[in-house]
Amino acid sequence: MAIDPESRLVLAVVPGARDAESVEEIVGEVQERTGGRVLDLATSDEYPAYETALLNAYGQEVATTATGRPTRKMIAAKVPPPGMNYATVEKRREKGRVVEIVTRVVFGTMAAIQAVLAASKASRRINTSFVERQNATDRHHNGRKVRKTYTFSKDWTVHEAMTYFTMYGYNFCWPVRTLREREGEGPWRQRTPAMAAGLADHVWTMREWISMPSVQRR
């Protein structure tokens, strides 16, 4: 699952095991849905497939060599585009407890990442907290994913459908407390991730979400 921390909008979700193929798919969907815009900052855990997928989706081809030294045998390679930053978060555990959190800059520089974080409304540090919190929210919304429950899915097709339904329904129908706005001393205005991202102007009802055509025709 990929999420925009600023608006809490779920950008894409791929049900299934987390492997290189699903990582390629999730990054590809994000790249497509954001119009190919270069990411100011992307974060993930240390799973190496993310680096490869980001390069495949956003990378620019250059001619280089395996050793980096000049030679007649040039090979094609991909490098991250200018302005793209990517960092990973590794949680080191002992006896099941997190004892250390290590961050690593993969693309870009620490100075560039700090500049992005300084302008962020969501966080001032490299983390994966928003994805982790959304995973907990998803388990709350989707009884099939609650741990130690009798409501687990017996059929993959239904499980996949419910994952899409709850994940994207969250975008439009679930007001997030930290997204609410207030003008002066007036009442608080509740906002969903879709409202924060400029995709909706009100909190949708479940009836609206269910009946809205998935493809809008002009």
Secondary structure, DSSP 8 states (H G I E B T S, - for coil): -EEETTTTEEEE---S--SHHHHHHHHHHHHHHTTT---S-EEEES-THHHHHHHHHH-EEEEE-SSSS--S--EEEEE--TT--EEEEEEEEETTEEEEEEEEEEES-HHHHHHHHHT-SS-SS---HHHHHHHHHHHHH-GGGSSS-TT--S-HHHHHHHHHHHHHHHHHH---GGG-B--TTS--B---HHHHTTS-SS---HHHHHHS-SS---
